[in-house]
Amino acid sequence: MVNFIPGQLHSTQRPLKRLGPIPLSGEPMVATRGISIIPDSAQFSVLVADYAKGDQAGSLLTFQTALGFALTIATVQLIPVVADILGWPIMMGLLALGPLFGIMCTLGLTKRAISNAMI
């Protein structure tokens, strides 16, 4: 059992307060990340709908949505724990690998779509 004293939160419950004097920390960073993620979900849904077989599109979209929620829950719970171990700068660097991987995969799909259109 954890004793809770109002005003004394554990360090993992207020990660933005621990980032320190990093210029791009805090609320502006969170707002930018939130704004950039919202359109991202629709793009992945369109990719799944376009590339899935017609009879599997609904099931794959449902699977994608469930996977997205599960990943979000796990990420929100694990980020502060890993950041306590590795530090926030390293954690932010690790988080940047996800969008980088997504961009690389999307570029591969774009190249394939262009080559198919030329045929």
N, C-alpha and C positions, 0 to 999 in steps of 0.2 A: 504494500500500500504506500502511496506517495502522499506526503504531507504537502498541501498547497497553501501557500501564504500569498494573499493578493499582493500584486506588485512585484513579486519575486518569481519571475518565470525562468525556467531552465534555458540554457543558451540555445538549445535546438528549437525552442518555441519562438525565438525572435532573431532569426538569422540576419535580417537586414541591419539590425543595430550593431552587429559584430563585424560588418564589412570594413568599417573604419573609413579613412579619408580617401578611398578610391573615388576618383571623379565621376565615374559612370555607375555608381552603386545606388542602391536604394530604390525608391519609388520610380524614378524615370526608367531604370533598367527593367523593372517588373512591368511597367506600362508598355514599354516597347516590345517586350517579349509577348505579352498578352495580345497586343494589336497584330503582331506578325503571325501568331498561331491561328487566330480565327479564320483567315482566308486559306490557310494551309490545309485545314480539314476538308474543305469543299474541293480543293484540287485533287486530293487523294481519292475522294469519293468518285469524282469524274473519271480518274484514271482506272479505278476498279470497274466502274460501269462500262467504260469503253473497251477495255481489254478482256473482260470476262465473257465466257460463253453465255448466250442469251438465257438459258435455263438455270444458270448458276449465279447470275448477277445479284439477285436479292439475298441469297445465302452469303455470298462473299461480302456484300455491303454490311450485313448484320455482323458477320465475323470481324470485319474491319472496325466497326464501331465498338464492339465488345473489347477487342484487343486494345484499341485506343484508350478506353476507360481504364482497363486493367493496368496499362503502362503508365497512365497518368497517376493513378493511385499509388503504385509502387514507387514512382519517381518522387512524388511529393513526400512520401514517408522516408525514403532512403537518402535524399539529397542532404538534409541537415546532419544525418549520422555520418555519412562519408565526408562531408565538409569539416566536421569536427576532427576527423582523423587526418585528412590530407590538406585541409585549408581551403578557404573559399576561392582563391585564384586558380588553384589546380582544378577544383570542382567546376568552375565556370569554363575552363578550357575543355574539360571532358564533356560538358553539356554542348559545347560548340561542335563536337564531332557528329552529333545527330543531324543537324541541318546540313552539314557538309556532305555527309553520306547521302542524304535525300537529294541534294542538288546533283551529285554525281549520277545517281540512278535516274533522275528525271532527264538529265542531258542524254543519257543512253537511250531512253525512250524517244526523245525528240529526234535523235539521229536516225533511229530505226523508222520512225514515222515519215521522215523526209525521204529516206531511201525507198520506202514502199510507195510513196506518192510519185516517185520518178519512174516507176515501172509501168 
